[in-house]
Amino acid sequence: MDEQRAWVYTTREDKEEENGERTRGERMVGEVTERMSATISAAIEPLIRKKIFNTEEEAIRVLTREYILRQISALRRKPGRLG
């Protein structure tokens, strides 16, 4: 993106902020968050129903932690990665 277009884009967002409107970036983040939330809820709902987790928050926390630990472990096994 050239400098002139970037400046116009920034100016337009600044004007929206002044008017109390959500910027394009904020709208996009909000839409993505809503879609992700719905997708995650749909995926985790059976786990909660089967009493594997008590709440959606607990499920997300535990599953995220396990995923990160597996990624770290996999990187450690590769030569030259994470010591």
N, C-alpha and C positions, 0 to 999 in steps of 0.2 A: 504494500500500500504506500503510495507516495505521500510526502509530507502534507500537501494541500488537502488531500482526501482525509487524512488522519485528523487534521485540524478541524475540518468541517464536521466530521463525525463527533469529535470531542465537544465542539461548540454546540451541536444539536443536543447531545446528552446533558451538557451543562444547562441549556435552556429548559429541558424537560425537568431537571432537578429543581430549578428555580420555580417552576410552575407547580411543584409538588407531585409531578408525575413520575412513575417508575421509568428508569432508563431502559433501553433495549437490552442491555446486558442483564439488568436485574430481572426483566421479564423472562429472558431465556433461562436464567438460573432457576427462577421460580417454576417454570414449566418442566424443566428437566428434573428438578427435585420432586415435584408432584408425581411424575411418571415413574421415577425410581422408587419412590415410597410405595406406590401402588404395586409395583413389580415385586419389591422385597416383601411386602406384606402378604402377597399371594403365595410367595415361595415359603415363607416362614409359618403361615397359618396352619398347615398340617402338622408341623412340629409342635406347635402350641396345643393343638387339639389332641395330639397323642401324649401330651404331658411330658414331652422331652424337655421343653422349656416352659417357664411360668409366664413370661411376658415377651413381647416383641423386642424390647430393649435388651433383655437378658440374652436372647437368641442372637441378636446382632453383635453384641459385645463378645460372646463366647466364640461365635463362628469367625468373626474378624480376627480375634486373638489367635485362634488355631491356624487360620490361613497365613497370618504373618509369621508365626513360628515355623510353619512348614516351608515357607519361602526362604527364611533365614537358613534353615537346615539344608535345603537344596543348594543354596549358594555356597555354603561352607564346604559342601562335598566337591564343588568344582574348583580345580586348581586356580590359584590366583584371585579367588573371590573371598571377601570378608575374613581374611586371615586364615 
